[in-house]
Amino acid sequence: MAGVGAAGVGGGGADGLGEPAPGNAINAGGVLGPLARAQYGALARLRWQMFTNGLRSNKGALELGARTFSFIVYTVMGLAVGAGAAVATYFLVSGNQWRFLPVLFWVLGFIWQMIPVMLASFQEQFDLGILLRFPVRFGSYVLLYIVFGLVDVSTILGGLFCAGIWFGVAAARPGLLLWISLALALFAAFNILLVRAVFAWIERWLAQRKTREILGAVFMVGLLSLQLMNPAIYEKRHSGRSGHQEQAEQLRAAKARYAPLLKNANAVQKWLPPGLAAQSLQQAVAQQPDAGLGSLGLLGVYVLLVGGILAIRLKAEYRGENLGVAPSRVVAVAGRGKAAVNAGIPGMAALDPGGEQMIHGSGPIAAIMEKDVRSLLRTLPLLYAIGAPLLLVLVFSSIFIKNGAVQTPVFPLALPICMVYAQLGFTQIFYNNLGTEGVGIQLYFLSPTPMRTVLLAKNILHSFLFAVVALVAGVLTALRVGIPDIAVVAATGAWLLFSLPCNLAAGNIFSIKMPYRVNPGRISRQRGSQANALLSLLVQLGFLAIGAAVFTLCWYLDRMWIAVPVFLALAIVAVFVWRQVLNNADALANERRDVLMATLMKAT
Amino acid sequence: METAAIHTYGLTRRFGALTAVENVTLSVAPGQFFGFLGPNGAGKSTTIKMLTGLLEPSAGRVEILGQPFDAGALDLKRQIGVVPEGMALMGRLTATEYLHFVGRMYGLDRKTTDRRTEELLDFMQLSNENKKLVTDFSHGMQKKLALAAAVIHGPKVLFLDEPFEGVDAIAAGMLKTMLTGMINRGATIFLTTHVLEIVERLCSHVAIISQGRLVANGSIEELRAGVASTLPGAAQEQRLTLEEIFLSIVGAGGGQEQAQELSWLA
């Protein structure tokens, strides 16, 4: 049996079953060596097989349809953005407006970094953790991480934006093709690595209780800071009531006041990746190839730096780091009497079936809510889903602020629109409310607690969470864009009373019929469901359309109060439907239990 | 006639063209420690899922404690405890939190749940692991926790799918003591495992399923006598182990010969 002990990776002889010999084992090599290539091939085959096997079920076909549709939508969006970028680039380059070119790169960078933040919950990414048990080199692991990460919305939009800039430069100055190709390649690499590095590190920080608390505190301080800016906003609002001429004067004064600041900002941004990418073109045009190469070189250093930061995180993952967290509360275990054990656990079970029962069956509801709160505090995607709407409201409420001043009178639909953003953020929570249960889903079918009670408990908890988020979002909106009319507040409240049960009812059906497992330790790399995301969005758009029609009509008639009784009447219907869905939850869950368990118990 | 703790009539489960379990009829008397055996893929877990309401039978029916049992039989579910194949644990909770949750899902009040949780964690020697989340537990610890969760409400009928898999010898001894205690107090236990020594030591009755069909059912002595009667002459006199009985009934297959052919294995 010579050679058995020395068998290399891959083992096996020429026919796979013969005497193992080092010479017949696949040579490990580097990240592009024979073993790595064989592994890439196997992984590609695995992905393909998973894809084709997924098509065997109706759900898989639906998923493919949803993915295709999403891909088309994002591509169309990307083409529109890319076309805009091409036109803008053409005019800037042909008009020698080099000082404005960095703006395009900054916008590109912003899109590349912000899209994943907004869509993290909906994107499916392959979890490479499954590879750790195989002899995969670290370099291969990194390469696969990056390559698999390319298939996402930010890369599609960013790539098409890059293509737009490339075509714009090519049309305006063909002599710059080499420069723009190099600059865009480096800038794209920087963005791809940065977005992954940011997510990887945020996940690491959020996985630790202390850093999670620190980040939470930073977030709160950020919100408070924005609120403290309101005296300035109010000041602007009052001055904003003056005429156009006065406004123009104020603008000129502001320009004069902020010019030194802008100059300093411009000097700084030149040393940052978007500025360096744009600057390299300007330097090439100015016949300064050395300086241009220097800019590109510095951009390359940024790429290496970000890649290094990402690699540190991936190295820890590669070594098998577990992002699972210990609970904050230390349960006292000392001093427990062992007498209870000796008192006979073996006997306890058999003849004491009920213990003292909770009155009116309220126990399971409280238990589920308590359990969900505990799980929520340790489940990054859900914490993210709850926090993200506030960020969205913060960002999108700025569209109602023109020239740094709040519009007067306050745009009447600002509050309901901000509430829509807040509600959209809860999509994952409402429409996949069993997604974090994992193998624990079995317990709901084993226990005497009906699924109706389980969903009711979840609905109550989620409604409470949404109420808190909606309240904070409302306060934020009022502080950002001004206090809306009381009729608008009442109408918005009534609309929420209508839309919330609608979403809960639809969400319960989706959660049973189209569930997907949520990886509790990750924000990114979720194996989400495009079909669930797309269809739930369509359903919500339906509810929003009803709301929008009523709001717009009442606004047009200048009778916002009318919306209140209309929404309240609709809310009564919605609550009735929600109750019906709850009453049918057990039948639906029993009918779907095989799929439900198979999906949620699937290893991530 | 005493009402059976578990009774199945023509239990069948089909997955498309595949019939995983076919026409299984069996009866388990109250207080019986019942071993349900079979090779991999024979249909053990599918059967236990149907018995516990996790899977709907394609045909046939199940009675637990004399009452028809299906997923909607909530009162009956209070009387049964289950360690299912996937263990039904919730990874983002601690052991204490999980047992609290399970106890209350079965309708126990907080005080009783607290007391039993503490007792069970002590008994399972998991008290010192309370800083850990369940997801960070070893496989054996998860098994012990799953068993604790299955008994916290004091079930009359206990279904255990591979409860000893991955459990160390000390813990296995404890679990056996606990299960024997339950039997002594009148509970019924339905156990599937591949560890035949445990079945031989604990179970009074055994059923064997192979390729979805029930191929043997009775007390171990009855099975022993049945198999021995098929053996030639002097071999009938020797006392067969359960492993020998099992292999004789389901057939040893060509496993040993095939293993010898894998000459590239060290």
Interface residues (C-beta under 8 A of the other chain):
Chain A: M1 V4 G5 A7 G11 G12 G13 L17 G18 E19 P20 N322 G324 V325 A326 P327 V330 V331 V333 R336 K338 A340 V341 A343 G344 I345 P346 G347 M348 A349 A350 L351 D352 P353 G354 G355 E356 Q357 M358 G361 G363 P364 A366 A367 I368 E370 K371 R374 S375 R378 T379 T436 E437 G438 V439 G440 I441 Q442 L443 Y444 F445 L446 S447 P448 T449 P450 P520 D586 N590 R593 D594 M597 M601
Chain B: T52 G53 L54 L55 E56 A71 G72 L74 D75 L76 K77 R78 Q79 I80 G81 V82 P84 G86 M87 A88 L89 M90 G91 R92 L93 T94 T96 E97 H100 F101 V102 G103 R104 M105 Y106 G107 L108 D109 R110 K111 T112 T113 R115 R116 E118 E119 L120 D122 F123 S127 N128 N130 K131 K132 L133 T135 D136 A149 V151 H153 G154 P155 K156 L158 T177 M178 L179 T180 G181 M182 I183 N184 R185 G186 A187 L262 S263 W264 A266
